Amino acid sequence: MSALDTVAVATEDPNREQPWADLGLKADEYARIREILGRRPTSSELAMYSVMWSEHCSYKSSKVHLKQFSEIPQETPAGRMLAGIGENAGVIDIGQGYAVTFKVESHNHPSYVEPYQGAATGVGGIVRDILAMGARPVAVMDPLRFGPLDADDTHRVLPGIVAGVGGYGNCLGLPNIGGEAVFDPSYLGNPLVNALCVGVLRHEDLHLAKASGEGNQVVLYGAKTGGDGIGGVSVLASETFDATGPAKRPSVQVGDPFMEKLLIECTLELFQAGIVAGIQDLGGAGLSCATSELASAGDGGMHVDLDLVPLRDSTLAPEEILMSESQERMMAVVEPGDVEQFLAICAKWEVDATVVGEVTETGRLQVDWHGERVVDVPPRSVAHDGPTYQRAFARPDAQDALQADRAEALPRPVGGEELRATLLRLAGSPNLCDKSWITDQYDRYVRGNTVLAQPSDSGMVRVDEETGLGVSVATDCNGRFAALDPYAGAQLALAEAYRNVATGGATPLAISDCLNFGSPEDPGVMWQFAEACRGLKDGCLALGVPVTGGNVSLYNQTGETAILPTPVVAVLGVIDDVERRTPTGFPAAGERVVLLGETREELSGSEWAHVVHQHLGGTPPVVSLAHEQALATVLQTAVGLVSSAHDLSEGGLAQALVESTLRHGVGVSVSLDGDPFVALFSESAGRVVVTVPEADLDRLTALAAQHGVPTTELGTTGGGALVVDGQFDVDLELLRDTWTRTLPDALGA
């Protein structure tokens, strides 16, 4: 008998003990694999099923809830979807023959284990997803979540994660145009590293992941396959962290951004040559994913010889080659007559390329190693027909008490001095302070097409130099709102990202999402997840924006402590001419300051409650999606009329005034009606503060009235202080010092 566990051996030796549990499979899943194959799996087949049926790759706990996104029309008044859920990334028509592809994904658990490489390879993976659609990647973003700023583990993971995001993206020459950095105790031991990439393509350049055409050749190109990342994100992101760390710690992938840069340029030239029949990047689950997904989406048959796979480590077993998540690798399907040209283009870019197999008509994925067959499976059973769990979910018993504990009942500042002290305390708090310590490590303007970047409300890049056509992207989520009411919290995340895109003057077109939650085995967590999905679906239906795709990240918890439910929403919008955009920040003295939207006494889940009282309770602000649409229309119509715009979110009006004054060092004097505390620190949704020349004030108020958007005149820009009439004033230098020193003081300048 051969020492190699072949299909023949598996047939003759059906009762051999196999380490299915160690690979993350459940007993019923292992039994199902045996049923599919009519025998026990070989060790190589077991490796493939284990990674492809993992939570990270198969969405086995979440897909029953994700199905409802298909109820959202793919063609909306705003934009037409050219590719959607199920592809590497969604693709949206933006006019003039251009399309944009974008997606946000997670690399959370690997970034806890190895912060630099975990974050770096998260960027690399999402860039390859965009590349695989036929697009040139043009920008990245990074929504991040950390534990408390003063925690030792935050000081361990944050610098490495930021360096990894910046190091990889900078080496690729991709501008980082925005994101978030949020601190909360629930993320201690489980930071969230979500990475977004945007790519641009012409309609005719769209490519899909499928292997069709009997006799077409399967080419593996890019970096060699090594032992790094064996079972990496596929297993690591499908496991709860215990109090001392992950139960399993496969090696985290190691990134090489210079190889990825060559891979990008090589792939784009291959597309231009018209010699790619199908393509797939090798990310989570590596060769197991690429081969099974390409075959399953195509004619259904593929033969691969693992002896032909270029290796960095000659000692790797076939199981390890199939599970390795080594980075910077792609797989293409190429017609036989085009192989020579394909290999020549790869050689020009110094990218290794090897024919490792071919498309067959067998309907099976067959893999050989040392002349023996080690895999013979129906590819769809690996890639698409994994288990589906109807996880139990139930509203937690404690939810009523949580919502009854309203922050509106907490003690408030009284008088001007206390209001002033509260404003300064919040401005310097970790979630509201200046994030330049992070963003200065990113190149935001490389490639010369960045129009807006952090700290603007949204990132914006020019797509076409001649016409000025551009796209805008924003990512948002308030996990505290989602904890108080996950349905409303998801809609508030959607509304804020939608509003941030509109604030710059763009028209929101579509969303991608990254749904970060705790263990799906907890019915309370699954209730949060189900409610967030329902909220997103209803919100997208109301706003007329489709879900193009995204990512689910579960098991984000340490022991029994789950993270705040964090459904990050990315909204992409289009703008006809980036020259006609609205910037963030007061531009000059003598402008009138106007609040669009209505302020209500809504303090639960707010930064004020979080920072001052360490309180979480009550119900989040009410969200009106009809109002958000009307507000967006006003903001888009008012481009060229208003001189600046900034949305109100965390920290309320007070923080919006802080950031608007400090952007260009232009002070402001405002008068507030009613309770000044509520006016300053409420976090009511659907609000934007704008500036407008005195002569255009009536035009703005008439435009807002036409669309039913309330307006409140607040005051006038100018001077060297932030002044609230009758209450307090703060010198801008003191304000800037308070706002900017928090991260450098905590992390080192």
NORRATA-V915630 format. One record per residue. N is the residue number from 1. RES is the residue in one small letter. PHI is phi in radians with two decimals (NA if undefined). NEAR is the number of other C-alpha atoms within 10 Angstrom. D_CENTER is the distance of its C-alpha to the mean C-alpha in whole Angstrom. Layout:
BEGIN
[[N	RES	PHI	NEAR	D_CENTER] [N	RES	PHI	NEAR	D_CENTER]]
END
This chain:
BEGIN
[[1	m	NA	8	49] [2	s	-1.15	8	46] [3	a	-1.19	6	44] [4	l	-1.35	17	41] [5	d	-1.46	21	40] [6	t	-1.67	23	40] [7	v	-1.06	23	40] [8	a	-1.11	14	44] [9	v	-1.11	19	44] [10	a	-1.08	17	41] [11	t	-1.25	15	44] [12	e	-1.44	13	47] [13	d	-2.22	13	45] [14	p	-1.24	14	43] [15	n	-1.79	10	44] [16	r	-1.03	12	42] [17	e	-1.17	8	40] [18	q	-2.26	14	36] [19	p	-1.46	12	34] [20	w	-1.08	17	31] [21	a	-1.19	12	31] [22	d	-1.12	10	30] [23	l	-1.60	17	27] [24	g	1.61	20	25] [25	l	-1.49	18	27] [26	k	-1.60	13	29] [27	a	-1.03	10	33] [28	d	-1.23	10	32] [29	e	-1.21	18	30] [30	y	-1.09	19	32] [31	a	-1.11	13	35] [32	r	-1.16	14	33] [33	i	-1.07	21	32] [34	r	-1.08	15	36] [35	e	-1.16	12	37] [36	i	-1.06	14	35] [37	l	-1.50	15	36] [38	g	1.27	11	40] [39	r	-2.94	17	40] [40	r	-1.30	25	38] [41	p	-1.31	30	35] [42	t	-1.23	25	36] [43	s	-1.10	23	34] [44	s	-1.22	26	32] [45	e	-1.13	25	31] [46	l	-1.06	22	30] [47	a	-1.08	24	28] [48	m	-1.09	27	26] [49	y	-1.10	27	26] [50	s	-1.11	29	25] [51	v	-1.36	30	22] [52	m	-1.34	29	21] [53	w	-1.66	28	22] [54	s	-1.17	27	20] [55	e	-1.00	26	17] [56	h	-1.11	25	15] [57	c	-1.64	24	16] [58	s	-1.75	20	18] [59	y	1.01	23	16] [60	k	-1.15	19	20] [61	s	-1.62	23	19] [62	s	-1.94	23	17] [63	k	-1.17	14	18] [64	v	-1.13	14	21] [65	h	-1.56	16	19] [66	l	-1.24	18	16] [67	k	-0.99	12	19] [68	q	-1.17	14	20] [69	f	-1.14	21	17] [70	s	-1.24	14	20] [71	e	-1.30	13	22] [72	i	-1.44	18	20] [73	p	-0.98	15	22] [74	q	-1.42	20	20] [75	e	-1.90	15	23] [76	t	-2.15	16	23] [77	p	-1.00	8	25] [78	a	-1.41	17	22] [79	g	-2.89	21	21] [80	r	-1.93	20	21] [81	m	-1.56	22	19] [82	l	-1.65	17	20] [83	a	-2.68	21	18] [84	g	-2.39	20	16] [85	i	-0.99	18	15] [86	g	1.88	12	16] [87	e	-1.58	20	16] [88	n	-1.03	26	14] [89	a	-2.80	28	12] [90	g	-1.35	26	13] [91	v	-2.25	30	16] [92	i	-2.12	26	17] [93	d	-1.26	22	21] [94	i	-2.02	25	21] [95	g	1.64	15	25] [96	q	1.04	12	27] [97	g	1.43	10	26] [98	y	-1.67	17	23] [99	a	-2.32	23	20] [100	v	-2.20	31	16] [101	t	-2.02	30	13] [102	f	-2.68	33	9] [103	k	-2.85	29	7] [104	v	-2.14	30	3] [105	e	-2.36	28	4] [106	s	-1.90	30	6] [107	h	-2.46	25	10] [108	n	-1.28	27	11] [109	h	-1.14	32	15] [110	p	-1.04	29	15] [111	s	-1.32	27	14] [112	y	-1.34	27	17] [113	v	-1.21	20	20] [114	e	-2.43	20	19] [115	p	-0.96	26	17] [116	y	-1.15	26	18] [117	q	-1.20	25	18] [118	g	-1.06	28	15] [119	a	-1.25	35	12] [120	a	-1.06	30	14] [121	t	-1.30	28	14] [122	g	-1.11	30	10] [123	v	-1.13	32	10] [124	g	-1.04	25	13] [125	g	-1.17	27	12] [126	i	-1.23	28	9] [127	v	-1.13	30	12] [128	r	-1.20	27	14] [129	d	-1.03	29	13] [130	i	-1.20	27	13] [131	l	-1.04	30	16] [132	a	-1.13	28	17] [133	m	-1.45	29	17] [134	g	1.73	26	20] [135	a	-1.81	29	18] [136	r	-1.49	22	18] [137	p	-1.08	25	15] [138	v	-2.16	24	16] [139	a	-2.90	29	13] [140	v	-2.28	27	10] [141	m	-2.48	29	8] [142	d	-2.51	27	7] [143	p	-1.24	25	7] [144	l	-2.13	21	9] [145	r	-2.36	25	12] [146	f	-2.32	24	15] [147	g	-1.23	24	19] [148	p	-0.95	19	22] [149	l	-1.07	22	22] [150	d	-1.58	12	26] [151	a	-1.42	13	25] [152	d	-1.01	11	26] [153	d	-1.22	17	23] [154	t	-1.11	23	21] [155	h	-1.19	16	23] [156	r	-1.37	13	22] [157	v	-1.53	23	19] [158	l	-1.09	24	18] [159	p	-1.05	15	20] [160	g	-1.18	22	19] [161	i	-1.11	25	15] [162	v	-1.10	22	15] [163	a	-1.13	19	18] [164	g	-1.17	25	16] [165	v	-1.05	29	13] [166	g	-1.21	27	16] [167	g	-1.06	21	18] [168	y	-1.24	26	16] [169	g	-1.12	25	15] [170	n	-1.12	18	18] [171	c	-1.16	15	20] [172	l	-1.33	23	19] [173	g	1.28	18	20] [174	l	-1.95	26	16] [175	p	-1.21	26	16] [176	n	-1.67	28	13] [177	i	-1.78	28	13] [178	g	2.88	26	11] [179	g	2.61	25	9] [180	e	-2.57	21	11] [181	a	-2.42	19	13] [182	v	-2.09	20	14] [183	f	-2.07	21	17] [184	d	-2.78	19	18] [185	p	-0.98	14	21] [186	s	-1.18	21	19] [187	y	-1.58	22	17] [188	l	-1.15	24	20] [189	g	1.46	27	20] [190	n	-2.63	30	16] [191	p	-1.13	30	14] [192	l	-1.86	30	10] [193	v	-2.09	29	8] [194	n	-1.77	29	4] [195	a	-2.18	28	5] [196	l	-2.11	30	5] [197	c	-2.33	28	8] [198	v	-2.06	29	11] [199	g	-2.30	24	14] [200	v	-2.13	26	18] [201	l	-2.62	21	20] [202	r	-1.41	17	24] [203	h	-0.91	20	24] [204	e	-1.26	10	27] [205	d	-1.63	16	24] [206	l	-1.10	17	22] [207	h	-2.15	21	22] [208	l	-2.12	20	21] [209	a	-1.58	25	21] [210	k	-2.71	24	25] [211	a	-2.00	31	28] [212	s	-2.18	26	31] [213	g	1.65	19	34] [214	e	-0.94	16	37] [215	g	1.59	16	38] [216	n	-1.12	23	35] [217	q	-1.59	28	34] [218	v	-1.79	28	30] [219	v	-2.00	22	30] [220	l	-1.73	27	27] [221	y	-2.46	25	27] [222	g	2.03	25	25] [223	a	-1.24	22	25] [224	k	-1.29	18	28] [225	t	-1.54	25	27] [226	g	-2.19	22	27] [227	g	-1.48	24	27] [228	d	-1.29	21	24] [229	g	1.30	28	21] [230	i	-1.19	26	24] [231	g	1.26	30	22] [232	g	-0.66	27	19] [233	v	-1.16	30	16] [234	s	-1.07	27	17] [235	v	-1.56	26	20] [236	l	-1.09	28	18] [237	a	-1.50	25	15] [238	s	-2.10	24	18] [239	e	-2.51	22	20] [240	t	-1.31	25	21] [241	f	-1.34	24	21] [242	d	-1.56	14	25] [243	a	-1.12	13	26] [244	t	-1.84	9	27] [245	g	2.23	15	24] [246	p	-1.17	19	23] [247	a	-1.18	12	26] [248	k	-2.12	17	25] [249	r	-2.24	18	23] [250	p	-1.08	19	23] [251	s	-1.16	19	23] [252	v	-1.35	25	20] [253	q	-1.03	28	19] [254	v	-1.93	20	21] [255	g	-1.68	25	19] [256	d	-2.31	19	21] [257	p	-1.11	22	20] [258	f	-1.21	13	23] [259	m	-1.13	19	23] [260	e	-1.11	24	20] [261	k	-1.09	20	21] [262	l	-1.08	19	24] [263	l	-1.09	25	23] [264	i	-1.07	23	21] [265	e	-1.15	15	24] [266	c	-1.08	22	26] [267	t	-1.11	28	24] [268	l	-1.11	18	24] [269	e	-1.22	16	28] [270	l	-1.08	20	28] [271	f	-1.07	19	26] [272	q	-1.08	12	29] [273	a	-1.32	13	32] [274	g	1.26	13	31] [275	i	-2.05	19	31] [276	v	-1.96	20	28] [277	a	-1.53	21	29] [278	g	-2.89	23	25] [279	i	-2.67	27	22] [280	q	-2.64	29	20] [281	d	-1.44	28	18] [282	l	-1.79	25	19] [283	g	-1.98	29	16] [284	g	-0.99	28	16] [285	a	1.35	30	19] [286	g	0.91	28	21] [287	l	-1.09	28	24] [288	s	-1.03	28	24] [289	c	-1.26	26	21] [290	a	-1.06	25	22] [291	t	-1.18	29	25] [292	s	-1.23	29	25] [293	e	-1.26	22	22] [294	l	-1.07	29	24] [295	a	-1.16	27	27] [296	s	-1.13	26	26] [297	a	-1.43	20	25] [298	g	-1.83	19	28] [299	d	-1.43	19	32] [300	g	1.74	25	31] [301	g	-2.19	27	33] [302	m	-2.72	32	32] [303	h	-2.08	23	34] [304	v	-2.30	23	33] [305	d	-1.93	19	35] [306	l	-1.15	21	33] [307	d	-1.08	14	36] [308	l	-1.56	15	35] [309	v	-1.28	20	32] [310	p	-1.14	20	32] [311	l	-2.03	16	31] [312	r	-1.53	14	31] [313	d	-2.32	13	33] [314	s	-1.25	10	36] [315	t	-1.53	11	36] [316	l	-1.10	15	33] [317	a	-1.39	15	34] [318	p	-1.02	23	33] [319	e	-1.06	20	30] [320	e	-1.23	22	29] [321	i	-1.10	25	28] [322	l	-1.23	26	27] [323	m	-1.61	28	24] [324	s	-1.01	27	24] [325	e	-1.92	31	20] [326	s	-0.88	29	21] [327	q	-1.53	30	19] [328	e	1.02	28	20] [329	r	-2.21	26	21] [330	m	-2.33	25	22] [331	m	-2.24	25	24] [332	a	-2.15	30	26] [333	v	-1.84	28	29] [334	v	-2.32	27	31] [335	e	-1.14	22	35] [336	p	-0.93	14	38] [337	g	-1.23	11	39] [338	d	-1.79	16	36] [339	v	-1.09	20	35] [340	e	-1.05	11	38] [341	q	-1.16	13	36] [342	f	-1.00	25	33] [343	l	-1.14	18	34] [344	a	-1.17	14	36] [345	i	-1.14	18	32] [346	c	-1.08	22	31] [347	a	-1.10	13	34] [348	k	-1.00	10	34] [349	w	-1.58	17	30] [350	e	1.01	14	31] [351	v	-1.94	22	29] [352	d	-1.08	16	30] [353	a	-2.48	24	31] [354	t	-2.48	19	32] [355	v	-1.30	20	33] [356	v	-1.99	20	33] [357	g	-3.12	24	34] [358	e	-2.66	23	34] [359	v	-1.38	28	33] [360	t	-2.16	22	36] [361	e	-1.84	14	38] [362	t	-1.30	14	38] [363	g	1.32	18	35] [364	r	-2.28	23	34] [365	l	-1.64	23	32] [366	q	-2.14	22	34] [367	v	-2.20	25	34] [368	d	-1.96	20	37] [369	w	-2.62	17	37] [370	h	0.93	12	41] [371	g	1.36	10	42] [372	e	-2.00	15	42] [373	r	-1.47	20	39] [374	v	-1.90	27	36] [375	v	-2.43	26	34] [376	d	-2.62	20	35] [377	v	-2.38	22	33] [378	p	-1.23	22	32] [379	p	-1.07	25	28] [380	r	-1.14	19	27] [381	s	-1.15	19	28] [382	v	-1.46	25	26] [383	a	-1.52	24	23] [384	h	-2.26	18	23] [385	d	-1.91	14	25] [386	g	-1.22	21	24] [387	p	-1.11	17	25] [388	t	-2.14	14	24] [389	y	-1.83	13	24] [390	q	-1.63	13	25] [391	r	-1.09	16	24] [392	a	-1.12	14	27] [393	f	-2.46	18	25] [394	a	-2.72	14	27] [395	r	-1.08	14	27] [396	p	-1.04	14	27] [397	d	-1.03	9	31] [398	a	-1.42	9	30] [399	q	-1.14	15	28] [400	d	-1.10	13	31] [401	a	-1.15	11	32] [402	l	-1.06	17	28] [403	q	-1.27	18	28] [404	a	-1.32	11	32] [405	d	-1.49	16	32] [406	r	-1.37	20	31] [407	a	-1.20	24	30] [408	e	-1.08	18	32] [409	a	-1.59	10	35] [410	l	-1.28	14	34] [411	p	-1.06	10	37] [412	r	-2.06	17	36] [413	p	-1.17	14	37] [414	v	-2.16	10	40] [415	g	1.49	13	42] [416	g	-1.05	17	41] [417	e	-1.14	13	41] [418	e	-1.20	15	38] [419	l	-1.12	21	36] [420	r	-1.09	18	36] [421	a	-1.11	14	35] [422	t	-1.17	19	32] [423	l	-1.04	22	31] [424	l	-1.16	20	31] [425	r	-1.09	17	30] [426	l	-1.21	24	27] [427	a	-1.04	26	26] [428	g	-1.68	20	26] [429	s	-1.34	21	24] [430	p	-0.96	21	21] [431	n	-1.35	20	19] [432	l	-1.90	22	21] [433	c	-1.24	21	22] [434	d	-1.06	23	22] [435	k	-1.77	20	19] [436	s	-1.06	15	21] [437	w	-0.96	18	21] [438	i	-1.44	19	18] [439	t	-1.24	21	17] [440	d	-1.21	11	20] [441	q	-1.48	16	19] [442	y	-1.87	23	17] [443	d	-1.47	18	19] [444	r	-1.66	28	18] [445	y	-2.19	18	21] [446	v	-1.00	16	21] [447	r	1.41	13	22] [448	g	1.34	10	24] [449	n	-1.96	20	22] [450	t	-1.26	22	19] [451	v	-1.83	21	21] [452	l	-2.32	25	19] [453	a	-2.59	22	17] [454	q	-0.87	20	16] [455	p	-1.67	19	18] [456	s	-1.14	25	18] [457	d	-1.08	29	17] [458	s	-2.47	31	14] [459	g	-1.56	29	14] [460	m	-2.47	30	16] [461	v	-2.26	27	18] [462	r	-1.40	24	21] [463	v	-1.70	26	21] [464	d	-2.19	16	25] [465	e	-1.16	11	27] [466	e	-1.28	8	30] [467	t	-1.67	13	29] [468	g	1.50	17	26] [469	l	-0.98	20	24] [470	g	-2.59	24	20] [471	v	-2.24	27	17] [472	s	-2.21	30	15] [473	v	-2.40	36	11] [474	a	-2.43	30	10] [475	t	-2.10	32	7] [476	d	-2.66	24	10] [477	c	-3.05	25	11] [478	n	-1.92	23	14] [479	g	-1.11	25	15] [480	r	-1.18	23	18] [481	f	-1.06	28	19] [482	a	-1.17	27	17] [483	a	-1.19	26	19] [484	l	-1.27	24	22] [485	d	-2.81	24	21] [486	p	-1.10	28	18] [487	y	-1.12	24	19] [488	a	-1.19	24	20] [489	g	-1.08	31	17] [490	a	-1.14	35	14] [491	q	-1.22	30	16] [492	l	-1.16	30	16] [493	a	-1.11	26	13] [494	l	-1.05	29	13] [495	a	-1.11	28	16] [496	e	-1.19	29	15] [497	a	-1.14	27	12] [498	y	-1.04	33	15] [499	r	-1.16	31	18] [500	n	-1.12	31	16] [501	v	-1.15	33	16] [502	a	-1.18	35	19] [503	t	-1.02	32	21] [504	g	-1.40	32	20] [505	g	1.86	30	22] [506	a	-1.56	33	20] [507	t	-1.72	24	20] [508	p	-1.08	28	17] [509	l	-2.00	27	17] [510	a	-2.86	30	14] [511	i	-2.24	28	10] [512	s	-2.18	26	7] [513	d	-2.39	25	6] [514	c	-2.28	24	5] [515	l	-1.67	24	9] [516	n	-1.79	25	10] [517	f	-2.48	22	14] [518	g	-1.38	25	17] [519	s	-1.29	25	19] [520	p	-1.22	25	20] [521	e	-1.41	14	24] [522	d	-1.71	17	24] [523	p	-1.01	16	25] [524	g	-1.19	20	24] [525	v	-1.14	26	20] [526	m	-1.15	25	20] [527	w	-1.13	20	22] [528	q	-1.03	30	19] [529	f	-1.12	30	16] [530	a	-1.07	20	19] [531	e	-1.18	22	19] [532	a	-1.13	25	16] [533	c	-1.09	24	16] [534	r	-1.11	21	19] [535	g	-1.11	21	18] [536	l	-1.14	29	15] [537	k	-1.06	24	17] [538	d	-1.12	20	20] [539	g	-1.15	25	18] [540	c	-1.18	23	17] [541	l	-1.08	18	21] [542	a	-1.17	14	22] [543	l	-1.53	20	20] [544	g	1.27	20	21] [545	v	-2.12	26	17] [546	p	-1.41	31	16] [547	v	-1.57	27	13] [548	t	-1.52	26	12] [549	g	2.58	25	10] [550	g	2.84	26	7] [551	n	-2.70	20	8] [552	v	-2.04	22	10] [553	s	-2.16	27	11] [554	l	-1.93	28	14] [555	y	1.08	26	17] [556	n	-1.52	29	15] [557	q	-2.78	25	19] [558	t	-1.99	22	22] [559	g	1.10	16	25] [560	e	-1.64	13	25] [561	t	-1.67	19	23] [562	a	-1.49	21	19] [563	i	-1.14	29	16] [564	l	-1.00	25	16] [565	p	-1.01	28	14] [566	t	-2.29	29	11] [567	p	-1.43	30	9] [568	v	-1.24	26	7] [569	v	-2.03	29	7] [570	a	-1.91	30	7] [571	v	-1.94	31	10] [572	l	-1.93	31	12] [573	g	-2.28	28	16] [574	v	-2.06	29	19] [575	i	-2.32	26	22] [576	d	-1.16	21	25] [577	d	-2.56	19	26] [578	v	-1.14	27	24] [579	e	-1.12	14	27] [580	r	-1.73	15	27] [581	r	-2.15	24	25] [582	t	-1.95	26	25] [583	p	-1.41	22	24] [584	t	-1.72	27	23] [585	g	1.81	27	26] [586	f	-1.11	30	30] [587	p	-1.49	19	31] [588	a	-2.86	18	35] [589	a	-1.30	15	38] [590	g	1.50	17	39] [591	e	-1.56	24	37] [592	r	-1.46	25	36] [593	v	-1.82	27	33] [594	v	-2.25	23	32] [595	l	-1.68	23	30] [596	l	-1.69	25	29] [597	g	1.89	22	28] [598	e	-2.01	15	30] [599	t	-1.73	21	30] [600	r	-2.07	14	31] [601	e	-1.38	15	31] [602	e	-2.27	22	28] [603	l	-2.12	27	27] [604	s	-1.23	28	26] [605	g	1.37	27	23] [606	s	-1.37	26	23] [607	e	-1.11	25	23] [608	w	-1.04	25	27] [609	a	-1.13	22	27] [610	h	-1.21	18	25] [611	v	-1.37	15	26] [612	v	-1.41	15	30] [613	h	-2.04	13	30] [614	q	0.80	9	28] [615	h	-2.00	18	27] [616	l	-2.38	21	25] [617	g	-3.13	25	27] [618	g	1.70	24	28] [619	t	-2.08	25	26] [620	p	-1.26	28	23] [621	p	-1.00	23	24] [622	v	-1.30	16	25] [623	v	-1.97	19	22] [624	s	-1.99	15	24] [625	l	-1.26	22	22] [626	a	-1.12	13	26] [627	h	-1.15	19	26] [628	e	-1.06	22	22] [629	q	-1.10	21	23] [630	a	-1.12	16	27] [631	l	-1.09	25	25] [632	a	-1.08	26	23] [633	t	-1.08	20	26] [634	v	-1.06	23	28] [635	l	-1.14	29	25] [636	q	-1.21	20	25] [637	t	-1.23	17	29] [638	a	-1.51	20	30] [639	v	-1.05	19	28] [640	g	1.59	15	31] [641	l	-1.59	16	33] [642	v	-1.55	24	31] [643	s	-1.68	21	30] [644	s	-2.82	24	27] [645	a	-2.66	31	25] [646	h	-2.58	28	22] [647	d	-1.33	27	21] [648	l	-1.77	27	22] [649	s	-2.48	23	19] [650	e	-1.04	22	20] [651	g	1.54	24	23] [652	g	1.15	26	25] [653	l	-1.07	25	27] [654	a	-0.98	26	28] [655	q	-1.21	21	25] [656	a	-1.09	22	25] [657	l	-1.18	24	28] [658	v	-0.99	25	28] [659	e	-1.19	25	25] [660	s	-1.23	26	27] [661	t	-1.27	26	30] [662	l	-1.35	20	28] [663	r	-1.01	15	27] [664	h	-2.19	13	30] [665	g	1.21	21	32] [666	v	-1.92	21	34] [667	g	-1.29	24	35] [668	v	-2.70	28	35] [669	s	-2.21	20	38] [670	v	-2.19	18	37] [671	s	-2.02	14	39] [672	l	-2.00	18	37] [673	d	-1.50	9	39] [674	g	1.23	7	39] [675	d	-1.23	9	38] [676	p	-1.11	19	36] [677	f	-1.12	20	34] [678	v	-1.09	21	33] [679	a	-1.03	19	32] [680	l	-1.45	20	31] [681	f	-2.03	27	28] [682	s	-1.07	27	28] [683	e	-2.02	29	24] [684	s	-0.92	25	25] [685	a	-1.41	28	22] [686	g	1.22	29	23] [687	r	-2.25	26	24] [688	v	-2.48	25	24] [689	v	-1.75	26	27] [690	v	-2.21	28	28] [691	t	-2.03	31	31] [692	v	-2.61	25	34] [693	p	-1.02	18	37] [694	e	-0.87	12	40] [695	a	-1.16	10	42] [696	d	-1.83	14	39] [697	l	-1.06	19	38] [698	d	-1.14	12	40] [699	r	-1.10	14	38] [700	l	-1.15	24	35] [701	t	-1.13	17	36] [702	a	-1.19	13	38] [703	l	-1.07	17	35] [704	a	-1.10	22	33] [705	a	-1.09	13	36] [706	q	-1.02	12	36] [707	h	-1.82	15	32] [708	g	1.27	14	33] [709	v	-1.74	22	31] [710	p	-1.12	17	33] [711	t	-2.21	19	33] [712	t	-2.33	16	35] [713	e	-1.33	18	36] [714	l	-1.75	20	36] [715	g	2.88	21	38] [716	t	-2.42	21	38] [717	t	-1.40	26	36] [718	g	2.38	20	38] [719	g	1.49	18	40] [720	g	-2.00	18	38] [721	a	-2.55	22	37] [722	l	-1.68	24	35] [723	v	-2.03	22	38] [724	v	-1.90	22	38] [725	d	-0.93	13	41] [726	g	1.36	12	44] [727	q	-2.18	15	41] [728	f	-2.92	15	40] [729	d	-2.47	17	39] [730	v	-2.29	18	37] [731	d	-1.10	13	37] [732	l	-1.10	21	34] [733	e	-1.15	13	35] [734	l	-1.11	11	35] [735	l	-1.08	20	32] [736	r	-1.13	21	30] [737	d	-1.09	13	32] [738	t	-1.13	18	30] [739	w	-1.30	24	27] [740	t	-1.66	18	26] [741	r	-1.57	18	28] [742	t	-1.06	21	26] [743	l	-1.19	20	23] [744	p	-1.03	14	26] [745	d	-1.11	9	29] [746	a	-1.40	13	26] [747	l	-1.94	14	25] [748	g	1.69	9	28] [749	a	-1.20	8	28]]
END
